[in-house]
Amino acid sequence: MRVPVHPNELLRNRGLKKLAKDLQKHWCGPSPLAHTSALNLIAKGFGYNSYEDLETASKDQQLTEIVPSQPEVKQALLLAIKAGIAPSEWFDSDQAAMMQMIDSLHLRALSAFKVPKNLARPPRQSPEPSRKPEMAELRAQMAKSARKLSSPVYWLTEEEIKSLKRVAAATTNLRDHALMSCMIAGMRGTACLDAKPSNFFEDDGRVFFHGPNRSTYILGHEHWIPIKRYITAANLEENNDLLFPSRAEPDRPMPVHLLLKFCANWATKSDIEVAKAAPFTIFRAMRWSNAMALAS
């Protein structure tokens, strides 16, 4: 999934070039960042192999295709930065400042983020017989949209997802199992970190999650069982405590960099490339898998 860029946004002091200058200006890495390096990092965060790849693609792209969310793009940019510097330099850098720097980037200046996303959504009720042709067309649109979500960069295969599930099921740590279950259920990393017992409820044999930002997810029972077991064992329901709080500040969610560390550990245990098991790649893979299942 790539961020489409208009050719005009590659002009000097416009769009992407301005983003690169901002990244260069506020760079907090171990060594200075050249402008060309900043352009390449942003291009990789946008889903391209390099700035040259982005520049070539900008001549043919249309801004009507599906655009990843800003949190997904910022997460991808963080991964691109991490992959672009030596491991020793990464661990020596101020990672909190790095994340704050990325979060401050003004992505809304790009035209791609001013276009509404067009991923078709399934209906909530069964269609009437007279609407079957319409629903067939809708399923075809969903399948097409789901295929667009795929990307050759950092993409999890079905076998790798199964491997992550096996590792999660084998762990004796209830919190780790619950957190991984939330992510494999298709929840965004931010939704997982903000989750409380009151966000989950069962209705008509199904389990729903309603997040504080009005996000809604349907969880399979195989995902809900480990989460419910953890809530009960940790006695979180009584005070409606966060499922995954910061150990230093229990009233605040777990920091994002710790979530990244957890994902890296799961990737290592699953024999998967660490960059492929980041929160946004797991979410993207499950979103694609679920969309394809609905479209079939």
SEVOTOR-177429 format. One record per residue (C-alpha): residue number from 0; residue in one letter; x, y, z. Coordinates in pm, whole numbers, plus 50000, padded with zeros to 5 digits. Layout:
BEGIN
<r><pos>NUM</pos><code>A</code><east>X</east><north>Y</north><up>Z</up></r>
...
***
This chain:
BEGIN
<r><pos>0</pos><code>M</code><east>50000</east><north>50000</north><up>50000</up></r>
<r><pos>1</pos><code>R</code><east>50163</east><north>50324</north><up>49882</up></r>
<r><pos>2</pos><code>V</code><east>50090</east><north>50690</north><up>49932</up></r>
<r><pos>3</pos><code>P</code><east>50017</east><north>50846</north><up>49590</up></r>
<r><pos>4</pos><code>V</code><east>50213</east><north>51165</north><up>49528</up></r>
<r><pos>5</pos><code>H</code><east>50127</east><north>51430</north><up>49268</up></r>
<r><pos>6</pos><code>P</code><east>50420</east><north>51548</north><up>49050</up></r>
<r><pos>7</pos><code>N</code><east>50364</east><north>51908</north><up>49166</up></r>
<r><pos>8</pos><code>E</code><east>50441</east><north>51796</north><up>49521</up></r>
<r><pos>9</pos><code>L</code><east>50795</east><north>51710</north><up>49412</up></r>
<r><pos>10</pos><code>L</code><east>50871</east><north>52071</north><up>49323</up></r>
<r><pos>11</pos><code>R</code><east>51108</east><north>52272</north><up>49539</up></r>
<r><pos>12</pos><code>N</code><east>50960</east><north>52381</north><up>49874</up></r>
<r><pos>13</pos><code>R</code><east>50636</east><north>52195</north><up>49795</up></r>
<r><pos>14</pos><code>G</code><east>50472</east><north>51889</north><up>49946</up></r>
<r><pos>15</pos><code>L</code><east>50721</east><north>51607</north><up>49977</up></r>
<r><pos>16</pos><code>K</code><east>51028</east><north>51828</north><up>49939</up></r>
<r><pos>17</pos><code>K</code><east>50906</east><north>52041</north><up>50228</up></r>
<r><pos>18</pos><code>L</code><east>50848</east><north>51729</north><up>50439</up></r>
<r><pos>19</pos><code>A</code><east>51206</east><north>51621</north><up>50368</up></r>
<r><pos>20</pos><code>K</code><east>51336</east><north>51962</north><up>50477</up></r>
<r><pos>21</pos><code>D</code><east>51133</east><north>51943</north><up>50798</up></r>
<r><pos>22</pos><code>L</code><east>51268</east><north>51594</north><up>50866</up></r>
<r><pos>23</pos><code>Q</code><east>51621</east><north>51715</north><up>50799</up></r>
<r><pos>24</pos><code>K</code><east>51575</east><north>52023</north><up>51019</up></r>
<r><pos>25</pos><code>H</code><east>51437</east><north>51834</north><up>51320</up></r>
<r><pos>26</pos><code>W</code><east>51650</east><north>51522</north><up>51273</up></r>
<r><pos>27</pos><code>C</code><east>51759</east><north>51375</north><up>51608</up></r>
<r><pos>28</pos><code>G</code><east>51962</east><north>51080</north><up>51480</up></r>
<r><pos>29</pos><code>P</code><east>52324</east><north>51009</north><up>51574</up></r>
<r><pos>30</pos><code>S</code><east>52464</east><north>51183</north><up>51264</up></r>
<r><pos>31</pos><code>P</code><east>52344</east><north>51465</north><up>51033</up></r>
<r><pos>32</pos><code>L</code><east>52084</east><north>51376</north><up>50770</up></r>
<r><pos>33</pos><code>A</code><east>52145</east><north>51475</north><up>50408</up></r>
<r><pos>34</pos><code>H</code><east>51853</east><north>51605</north><up>50203</up></r>
<r><pos>35</pos><code>T</code><east>51873</east><north>51312</north><up>49960</up></r>
<r><pos>36</pos><code>S</code><east>51868</east><north>51070</north><up>50253</up></r>
<r><pos>37</pos><code>A</code><east>51561</east><north>51245</north><up>50394</up></r>
<r><pos>38</pos><code>L</code><east>51386</east><north>51212</north><up>50057</up></r>
<r><pos>39</pos><code>N</code><east>51468</east><north>50841</north><up>50042</up></r>
<r><pos>40</pos><code>L</code><east>51348</east><north>50780</north><up>50398</up></r>
<r><pos>41</pos><code>I</code><east>51015</east><north>50949</north><up>50328</up></r>
<r><pos>42</pos><code>A</code><east>50980</east><north>50759</north><up>50000</up></r>
<r><pos>43</pos><code>K</code><east>51032</east><north>50428</north><up>50181</up></r>
<r><pos>44</pos><code>G</code><east>50788</east><north>50532</north><up>50451</up></r>
<r><pos>45</pos><code>F</code><east>50538</east><north>50599</north><up>50172</up></r>
<r><pos>46</pos><code>G</code><east>50583</east><north>50242</north><up>50042</up></r>
<r><pos>47</pos><code>Y</code><east>50835</east><north>50297</north><up>49760</up></r>
<r><pos>48</pos><code>N</code><east>51179</east><north>50143</north><up>49712</up></r>
<r><pos>49</pos><code>S</code><east>51350</east><north>50481</north><up>49680</up></r>
<r><pos>50</pos><code>Y</code><east>51287</east><north>50846</north><up>49595</up></r>
<r><pos>51</pos><code>E</code><east>51357</east><north>50767</north><up>49229</up></r>
<r><pos>52</pos><code>D</code><east>51088</east><north>50497</north><up>49242</up></r>
<r><pos>53</pos><code>L</code><east>50844</east><north>50748</north><up>49392</up></r>
<r><pos>54</pos><code>E</code><east>50933</east><north>51010</north><up>49132</up></r>
<r><pos>55</pos><code>T</code><east>50868</east><north>50766</north><up>48848</up></r>
<r><pos>56</pos><code>A</code><east>50541</east><north>50642</north><up>48998</up></r>
<r><pos>57</pos><code>S</code><east>50412</east><north>50996</north><up>49056</up></r>
<r><pos>58</pos><code>K</code><east>50374</east><north>51046</north><up>48681</up></r>
<r><pos>59</pos><code>D</code><east>50124</east><north>50760</north><up>48649</up></r>
<r><pos>60</pos><code>Q</code><east>49937</east><north>50750</north><up>48980</up></r>
<r><pos>61</pos><code>Q</code><east>49589</east><north>50877</north><up>49052</up></r>
<r><pos>62</pos><code>L</code><east>49479</east><north>51014</north><up>49387</up></r>
<r><pos>63</pos><code>T</code><east>49166</east><north>50799</north><up>49384</up></r>
<r><pos>64</pos><code>E</code><east>49343</east><north>50486</north><up>49509</up></r>
<r><pos>65</pos><code>I</code><east>49333</east><north>50372</north><up>49872</up></r>
<r><pos>66</pos><code>V</code><east>49560</east><north>50576</north><up>50096</up></r>
<r><pos>67</pos><code>P</code><east>49709</east><north>50440</north><up>50421</up></r>
<r><pos>68</pos><code>S</code><east>49625</east><north>50631</north><up>50736</up></r>
<r><pos>69</pos><code>Q</code><east>49866</east><north>50888</north><up>50878</up></r>
<r><pos>70</pos><code>P</code><east>49955</east><north>50668</north><up>51179</up></r>
<r><pos>71</pos><code>E</code><east>50038</east><north>50383</north><up>50939</up></r>
<r><pos>72</pos><code>V</code><east>50260</east><north>50609</north><up>50729</up></r>
<r><pos>73</pos><code>K</code><east>50439</east><north>50746</north><up>51036</up></r>
<r><pos>74</pos><code>Q</code><east>50494</east><north>50392</north><up>51164</up></r>
<r><pos>75</pos><code>A</code><east>50635</east><north>50292</north><up>50824</up></r>
<r><pos>76</pos><code>L</code><east>50865</east><north>50595</north><up>50829</up></r>
<r><pos>77</pos><code>L</code><east>50992</east><north>50494</north><up>51173</up></r>
<r><pos>78</pos><code>L</code><east>51067</east><north>50146</north><up>51037</up></r>
<r><pos>79</pos><code>A</code><east>51246</east><north>50296</north><up>50736</up></r>
<r><pos>80</pos><code>I</code><east>51464</east><north>50505</north><up>50967</up></r>
<r><pos>81</pos><code>K</code><east>51538</east><north>50206</north><up>51188</up></r>
<r><pos>82</pos><code>A</code><east>51633</east><north>49996</north><up>50886</up></r>
<r><pos>83</pos><code>G</code><east>51846</east><north>50276</north><up>50741</up></r>
<r><pos>84</pos><code>I</code><east>52089</east><north>50319</north><up>51030</up></r>
<r><pos>85</pos><code>A</code><east>52319</east><north>50077</north><up>51208</up></r>
<r><pos>86</pos><code>P</code><east>52162</east><north>49885</north><up>51501</up></r>
<r><pos>87</pos><code>S</code><east>52415</east><north>50034</north><up>51744</up></r>
<r><pos>88</pos><code>E</code><east>52327</east><north>50387</north><up>51628</up></r>
<r><pos>89</pos><code>W</code><east>51955</east><north>50312</north><up>51658</up></r>
<r><pos>90</pos><code>F</code><east>51987</east><north>50199</north><up>52020</up></r>
<r><pos>91</pos><code>D</code><east>52212</east><north>50495</north><up>52100</up></r>
<r><pos>92</pos><code>S</code><east>51959</east><north>50743</north><up>51959</up></r>
<r><pos>93</pos><code>D</code><east>51677</east><north>50906</north><up>52154</up></r>
<r><pos>94</pos><code>Q</code><east>51393</east><north>50690</north><up>52022</up></r>
<r><pos>95</pos><code>A</code><east>51124</east><north>50887</north><up>52206</up></r>
<r><pos>96</pos><code>A</code><east>51248</east><north>51207</north><up>52042</up></r>
<r><pos>97</pos><code>M</code><east>51261</east><north>51027</north><up>51707</up></r>
<r><pos>98</pos><code>M</code><east>50896</east><north>50926</north><up>51739</up></r>
<r><pos>99</pos><code>Q</code><east>50799</east><north>51278</north><up>51844</up></r>
<r><pos>100</pos><code>M</code><east>50985</east><north>51417</north><up>51543</up></r>
<r><pos>101</pos><code>I</code><east>50797</east><north>51185</north><up>51306</up></r>
<r><pos>102</pos><code>D</code><east>50465</east><north>51260</north><up>51472</up></r>
<r><pos>103</pos><code>S</code><east>50521</east><north>51633</north><up>51414</up></r>
<r><pos>104</pos><code>L</code><east>50547</east><north>51595</north><up>51035</up></r>
<r><pos>105</pos><code>H</code><east>50261</east><north>51775</north><up>50862</up></r>
<r><pos>106</pos><code>L</code><east>50134</east><north>51499</north><up>50631</up></r>
<r><pos>107</pos><code>R</code><east>49805</east><north>51679</north><up>50570</up></r>
<r><pos>108</pos><code>A</code><east>49993</east><north>51914</north><up>50341</up></r>
<r><pos>109</pos><code>L</code><east>49995</east><north>51632</north><up>50085</up></r>
<r><pos>110</pos><code>S</code><east>49695</east><north>51604</north><up>49855</up></r>
<r><pos>111</pos><code>A</code><east>49670</east><north>51228</north><up>49918</up></r>
<r><pos>112</pos><code>F</code><east>49546</east><north>51289</north><up>50270</up></r>
<r><pos>113</pos><code>K</code><east>49278</east><north>51529</north><up>50150</up></r>
<r><pos>114</pos><code>V</code><east>49102</east><north>51257</north><up>49949</up></r>
<r><pos>115</pos><code>P</code><east>48853</east><north>51029</north><up>50128</up></r>
<r><pos>116</pos><code>K</code><east>48943</east><north>50662</north><up>50138</up></r>
<r><pos>117</pos><code>N</code><east>48733</east><north>50443</north><up>49912</up></r>
<r><pos>118</pos><code>L</code><east>48762</east><north>50097</north><up>50057</up></r>
<r><pos>119</pos><code>A</code><east>48418</east><north>49942</north><up>50012</up></r>
<r><pos>120</pos><code>R</code><east>48258</east><north>49821</north><up>50335</up></r>
<r><pos>121</pos><code>P</code><east>48033</east><north>49515</north><up>50368</up></r>
<r><pos>122</pos><code>P</code><east>47665</east><north>49568</north><up>50458</up></r>
<r><pos>123</pos><code>R</code><east>47558</east><north>49500</north><up>50815</up></r>
<r><pos>124</pos><code>Q</code><east>47245</east><north>49309</north><up>50715</up></r>
<r><pos>125</pos><code>S</code><east>47184</east><north>49027</north><up>50471</up></r>
<r><pos>126</pos><code>P</code><east>47082</east><north>49164</north><up>50131</up></r>
<r><pos>127</pos><code>E</code><east>46739</east><north>49109</north><up>49985</up></r>
<r><pos>128</pos><code>P</code><east>46718</east><north>48870</north><up>49685</up></r>
<r><pos>129</pos><code>S</code><east>46656</east><north>49166</north><up>49453</up></r>
<r><pos>130</pos><code>R</code><east>46992</east><north>49314</north><up>49557</up></r>
<r><pos>131</pos><code>K</code><east>47203</east><north>49008</north><up>49476</up></r>
<r><pos>132</pos><code>P</code><east>47350</east><north>49157</north><up>49154</up></r>
<r><pos>133</pos><code>E</code><east>47434</east><north>49475</north><up>49345</up></r>
<r><pos>134</pos><code>M</code><east>47601</east><north>49275</north><up>49621</up></r>
<r><pos>135</pos><code>A</code><east>47799</east><north>49071</north><up>49368</up></r>
<r><pos>136</pos><code>E</code><east>47938</east><north>49396</north><up>49231</up></r>
<r><pos>137</pos><code>L</code><east>48015</east><north>49515</north><up>49583</up></r>
<r><pos>138</pos><code>R</code><east>48206</east><north>49194</north><up>49660</up></r>
<r><pos>139</pos><code>A</code><east>48406</east><north>49240</north><up>49340</up></r>
<r><pos>140</pos><code>Q</code><east>48492</east><north>49596</north><up>49447</up></r>
<r><pos>141</pos><code>M</code><east>48597</east><north>49470</north><up>49789</up></r>
<r><pos>142</pos><code>A</code><east>48824</east><north>49208</north><up>49638</up></r>
<r><pos>143</pos><code>K</code><east>48982</east><north>49472</north><up>49414</up></r>
<r><pos>144</pos><code>S</code><east>49029</east><north>49707</north><up>49710</up></r>
<r><pos>145</pos><code>A</code><east>49178</east><north>49427</north><up>49920</up></r>
<r><pos>146</pos><code>R</code><east>49433</east><north>49347</north><up>49650</up></r>
<r><pos>147</pos><code>K</code><east>49538</east><north>49712</north><up>49646</up></r>
<r><pos>148</pos><code>L</code><east>49626</east><north>49686</north><up>50014</up></r>
<r><pos>149</pos><code>S</code><east>49907</east><north>49444</north><up>49932</up></r>
<r><pos>150</pos><code>S</code><east>50263</east><north>49572</north><up>49907</up></r>
<r><pos>151</pos><code>P</code><east>50594</east><north>49401</north><up>49824</up></r>
<r><pos>152</pos><code>V</code><east>50754</east><north>49585</north><up>50114</up></r>
<r><pos>153</pos><code>Y</code><east>50721</east><north>49431</north><up>50463</up></r>
<r><pos>154</pos><code>W</code><east>50424</east><north>49210</north><up>50375</up></r>
<r><pos>155</pos><code>L</code><east>50328</east><north>48917</north><up>50601</up></r>
<r><pos>156</pos><code>T</code><east>50235</east><north>48591</north><up>50430</up></r>
<r><pos>157</pos><code>E</code><east>49959</east><north>48361</north><up>50554</up></r>
<r><pos>158</pos><code>E</code><east>50224</east><north>48116</north><up>50678</up></r>
<r><pos>159</pos><code>E</code><east>50396</east><north>48391</north><up>50875</up></r>
<r><pos>160</pos><code>I</code><east>50064</east><north>48494</north><up>51031</up></r>
<r><pos>161</pos><code>K</code><east>50006</east><north>48131</north><up>51130</up></r>
<r><pos>162</pos><code>S</code><east>50355</east><north>48123</north><up>51281</up></r>
<r><pos>163</pos><code>L</code><east>50278</east><north>48432</north><up>51491</up></r>
<r><pos>164</pos><code>K</code><east>49954</east><north>48270</north><up>51609</up></r>
<r><pos>165</pos><code>R</code><east>50141</east><north>47956</north><up>51712</up></r>
<r><pos>166</pos><code>V</code><east>50396</east><north>48156</north><up>51911</up></r>
<r><pos>167</pos><code>A</code><east>50120</east><north>48356</north><up>52081</up></r>
<r><pos>168</pos><code>A</code><east>49930</east><north>48038</north><up>52170</up></r>
<r><pos>169</pos><code>A</code><east>50244</east><north>47877</north><up>52312</up></r>
<r><pos>170</pos><code>T</code><east>50337</east><north>48162</north><up>52547</up></r>
<r><pos>171</pos><code>T</code><east>50265</east><north>48129</north><up>52919</up></r>
<r><pos>172</pos><code>N</code><east>50250</east><north>48508</north><up>52960</up></r>
<r><pos>173</pos><code>L</code><east>49880</east><north>48597</north><up>52968</up></r>
<r><pos>174</pos><code>R</code><east>49940</east><north>48963</north><up>52884</up></r>
<r><pos>175</pos><code>D</code><east>50155</east><north>48881</north><up>52582</up></r>
<r><pos>176</pos><code>H</code><east>49898</east><north>48632</north><up>52457</up></r>
<r><pos>177</pos><code>A</code><east>49616</east><north>48884</north><up>52502</up></r>
<r><pos>178</pos><code>L</code><east>49806</east><north>49162</north><up>52327</up></r>
<r><pos>179</pos><code>M</code><east>49896</east><north>48942</north><up>52033</up></r>
<r><pos>180</pos><code>S</code><east>49536</east><north>48818</north><up>52015</up></r>
<r><pos>181</pos><code>C</code><east>49412</east><north>49178</north><up>51988</up></r>
<r><pos>182</pos><code>M</code><east>49650</east><north>49245</north><up>51701</up></r>
<r><pos>183</pos><code>I</code><east>49582</east><north>48921</north><up>51516</up></r>
<r><pos>184</pos><code>A</code><east>49211</east><north>48995</north><up>51551</up></r>
<r><pos>185</pos><code>G</code><east>49276</east><north>49294</north><up>51324</up></r>
<r><pos>186</pos><code>M</code><east>49285</east><north>49576</north><up>51580</up></r>
<r><pos>187</pos><code>R</code><east>49515</east><north>49872</north><up>51522</up></r>
<r><pos>188</pos><code>G</code><east>49811</east><north>49904</north><up>51757</up></r>
<r><pos>189</pos><code>T</code><east>49671</east><north>50228</north><up>51900</up></r>
<r><pos>190</pos><code>A</code><east>49336</east><north>50060</north><up>51970</up></r>
<r><pos>191</pos><code>C</code><east>49515</east><north>49777</north><up>52150</up></r>
<r><pos>192</pos><code>L</code><east>49708</east><north>50015</north><up>52374</up></r>
<r><pos>193</pos><code>D</code><east>49395</east><north>50214</north><up>52466</up></r>
<r><pos>194</pos><code>A</code><east>49181</east><north>49906</north><up>52527</up></r>
<r><pos>195</pos><code>K</code><east>48985</east><north>49864</north><up>52851</up></r>
<r><pos>196</pos><code>P</code><east>48749</east><north>49583</north><up>52962</up></r>
<r><pos>197</pos><code>S</code><east>48446</east><north>49806</north><up>52900</up></r>
<r><pos>198</pos><code>N</code><east>48539</east><north>49831</north><up>52530</up></r>
<r><pos>199</pos><code>F</code><east>48457</east><north>49462</north><up>52480</up></r>
<r><pos>200</pos><code>F</code><east>48108</east><north>49315</north><up>52484</up></r>
<r><pos>201</pos><code>E</code><east>47932</east><north>49004</north><up>52362</up></r>
<r><pos>202</pos><code>D</code><east>47611</east><north>49019</north><up>52162</up></r>
<r><pos>203</pos><code>D</code><east>47426</east><north>48746</north><up>51977</up></r>
<r><pos>204</pos><code>G</code><east>47718</east><north>48505</north><up>52004</up></r>
<r><pos>205</pos><code>R</code><east>47975</east><north>48754</north><up>51872</up></r>
<r><pos>206</pos><code>V</code><east>48236</east><north>48966</north><up>52048</up></r>
<r><pos>207</pos><code>F</code><east>48271</east><north>49336</north><up>51965</up></r>
<r><pos>208</pos><code>F</code><east>48529</east><north>49600</north><up>52052</up></r>
<r><pos>209</pos><code>H</code><east>48419</east><north>49965</north><up>52053</up></r>
<r><pos>210</pos><code>G</code><east>48723</east><north>50191</north><up>52091</up></r>
<r><pos>211</pos><code>P</code><east>48733</east><north>50542</north><up>52238</up></r>
<r><pos>212</pos><code>N</code><east>48779</east><north>50685</north><up>51887</up></r>
<r><pos>213</pos><code>R</code><east>48458</east><north>50508</north><up>51768</up></r>
<r><pos>214</pos><code>S</code><east>48652</east><north>50230</north><up>51600</up></r>
<r><pos>215</pos><code>T</code><east>48467</east><north>49898</north><up>51598</up></r>
<r><pos>216</pos><code>Y</code><east>48609</east><north>49550</north><up>51553</up></r>
<r><pos>217</pos><code>I</code><east>48452</east><north>49204</north><up>51556</up></r>
<r><pos>218</pos><code>L</code><east>48669</east><north>48947</north><up>51732</up></r>
<r><pos>219</pos><code>G</code><east>48664</east><north>48574</north><up>51680</up></r>
<r><pos>220</pos><code>H</code><east>48622</east><north>48362</north><up>51993</up></r>
<r><pos>221</pos><code>E</code><east>48972</east><north>48221</north><up>51944</up></r>
<r><pos>222</pos><code>H</code><east>49100</east><north>48578</north><up>51995</up></r>
<r><pos>223</pos><code>W</code><east>48856</east><north>48676</north><up>52268</up></r>
<r><pos>224</pos><code>I</code><east>48925</east><north>48376</north><up>52497</up></r>
<r><pos>225</pos><code>P</code><east>49292</east><north>48473</north><up>52574</up></r>
<r><pos>226</pos><code>I</code><east>49189</east><north>48839</north><up>52620</up></r>
<r><pos>227</pos><code>K</code><east>48907</east><north>48749</north><up>52858</up></r>
<r><pos>228</pos><code>R</code><east>49134</east><north>48510</north><up>53051</up></r>
<r><pos>229</pos><code>Y</code><east>49390</east><north>48788</north><up>53096</up></r>
<r><pos>230</pos><code>I</code><east>49126</east><north>49043</north><up>53208</up></r>
<r><pos>231</pos><code>T</code><east>49000</east><north>48799</north><up>53470</up></r>
<r><pos>232</pos><code>A</code><east>49344</east><north>48690</north><up>53594</up></r>
<r><pos>233</pos><code>A</code><east>49472</east><north>49050</north><up>53621</up></r>
<r><pos>234</pos><code>N</code><east>49146</east><north>49167</north><up>53785</up></r>
<r><pos>235</pos><code>L</code><east>49115</east><north>49453</north><up>53537</up></r>
<r><pos>236</pos><code>E</code><east>48736</east><north>49458</north><up>53513</up></r>
<r><pos>237</pos><code>E</code><east>48670</east><north>49589</north><up>53865</up></r>
<r><pos>238</pos><code>N</code><east>48818</east><north>49935</north><up>53799</up></r>
<r><pos>239</pos><code>N</code><east>48805</east><north>49919</north><up>53419</up></r>
<r><pos>240</pos><code>D</code><east>49184</east><north>49946</north><up>53405</up></r>
<r><pos>241</pos><code>L</code><east>49385</east><north>49962</north><up>53084</up></r>
<r><pos>242</pos><code>L</code><east>49466</east><north>49617</north><up>52949</up></r>
<r><pos>243</pos><code>F</code><east>49820</east><north>49713</north><up>52857</up></r>
<r><pos>244</pos><code>P</code><east>49933</east><north>50000</north><up>53082</up></r>
<r><pos>245</pos><code>S</code><east>50272</east><north>50159</north><up>53122</up></r>
<r><pos>246</pos><code>R</code><east>50456</east><north>50000</north><up>53413</up></r>
<r><pos>247</pos><code>A</code><east>50593</east><north>50340</north><up>53514</up></r>
<r><pos>248</pos><code>E</code><east>50252</east><north>50513</north><up>53487</up></r>
<r><pos>249</pos><code>P</code><east>49967</east><north>50258</north><up>53523</up></r>
<r><pos>250</pos><code>D</code><east>49703</east><north>50515</north><up>53425</up></r>
<r><pos>251</pos><code>R</code><east>49868</east><north>50563</north><up>53084</up></r>
<r><pos>252</pos><code>P</code><east>49896</east><north>50312</north><up>52796</up></r>
<r><pos>253</pos><code>M</code><east>50211</east><north>50116</north><up>52726</up></r>
<r><pos>254</pos><code>P</code><east>50457</east><north>50332</north><up>52524</up></r>
<r><pos>255</pos><code>V</code><east>50463</east><north>50264</north><up>52152</up></r>
<r><pos>256</pos><code>H</code><east>50833</east><north>50178</north><up>52156</up></r>
<r><pos>257</pos><code>L</code><east>50760</east><north>49891</north><up>52396</up></r>
<r><pos>258</pos><code>L</code><east>50489</east><north>49764</north><up>52163</up></r>
<r><pos>259</pos><code>L</code><east>50748</east><north>49767</north><up>51885</up></r>
<r><pos>260</pos><code>K</code><east>50985</east><north>49573</north><up>52110</up></r>
<r><pos>261</pos><code>F</code><east>50716</east><north>49313</north><up>52184</up></r>
<r><pos>262</pos><code>C</code><east>50650</east><north>49273</north><up>51813</up></r>
<r><pos>263</pos><code>A</code><east>51022</east><north>49233</north><up>51747</up></r>
<r><pos>264</pos><code>N</code><east>51041</east><north>48957</north><up>52009</up></r>
<r><pos>265</pos><code>W</code><east>50742</east><north>48777</north><up>51856</up></r>
<r><pos>266</pos><code>A</code><east>50899</east><north>48807</north><up>51511</up></r>
<r><pos>267</pos><code>T</code><east>51227</east><north>48657</north><up>51633</up></r>
<r><pos>268</pos><code>K</code><east>51047</east><north>48366</north><up>51800</up></r>
<r><pos>269</pos><code>S</code><east>50841</east><north>48313</north><up>51483</up></r>
<r><pos>270</pos><code>D</code><east>51152</east><north>48323</north><up>51262</up></r>
<r><pos>271</pos><code>I</code><east>51015</east><north>48626</north><up>51077</up></r>
<r><pos>272</pos><code>E</code><east>51203</east><north>48938</north><up>50968</up></r>
<r><pos>273</pos><code>V</code><east>51152</east><north>49192</north><up>51247</up></r>
<r><pos>274</pos><code>A</code><east>51045</east><north>49473</north><up>51013</up></r>
<r><pos>275</pos><code>K</code><east>50763</east><north>49253</north><up>50878</up></r>
<r><pos>276</pos><code>A</code><east>50598</east><north>49208</north><up>51219</up></r>
<r><pos>277</pos><code>A</code><east>50551</east><north>49571</north><up>51320</up></r>
<r><pos>278</pos><code>P</code><east>50206</east><north>49672</north><up>51453</up></r>
<r><pos>279</pos><code>F</code><east>50094</east><north>49839</north><up>51131</up></r>
<r><pos>280</pos><code>T</code><east>50208</east><north>49547</north><up>50911</up></r>
<r><pos>281</pos><code>I</code><east>50019</east><north>49297</north><up>51127</up></r>
<r><pos>282</pos><code>F</code><east>49710</east><north>49521</north><up>51110</up></r>
<r><pos>283</pos><code>R</code><east>49749</east><north>49564</north><up>50735</up></r>
<r><pos>284</pos><code>A</code><east>49791</east><north>49189</north><up>50677</up></r>
<r><pos>285</pos><code>M</code><east>49486</east><north>49104</north><up>50888</up></r>
<r><pos>286</pos><code>R</code><east>49282</east><north>49380</north><up>50720</up></r>
<r><pos>287</pos><code>W</code><east>49370</east><north>49237</north><up>50380</up></r>
<r><pos>288</pos><code>S</code><east>49300</east><north>48879</north><up>50493</up></r>
<r><pos>289</pos><code>N</code><east>48963</east><north>48972</north><up>50644</up></r>
<r><pos>290</pos><code>A</code><east>48861</east><north>49177</north><up>50340</up></r>
<r><pos>291</pos><code>M</code><east>48946</east><north>48889</north><up>50108</up></r>
<r><pos>292</pos><code>A</code><east>48746</east><north>48650</north><up>50329</up></r>
<r><pos>293</pos><code>L</code><east>48442</east><north>48880</north><up>50314</up></r>
<r><pos>294</pos><code>A</code><east>48478</east><north>48923</north><up>49939</up></r>
<r><pos>295</pos><code>S</code><east>48498</east><north>48549</north><up>49867</up></r>
***
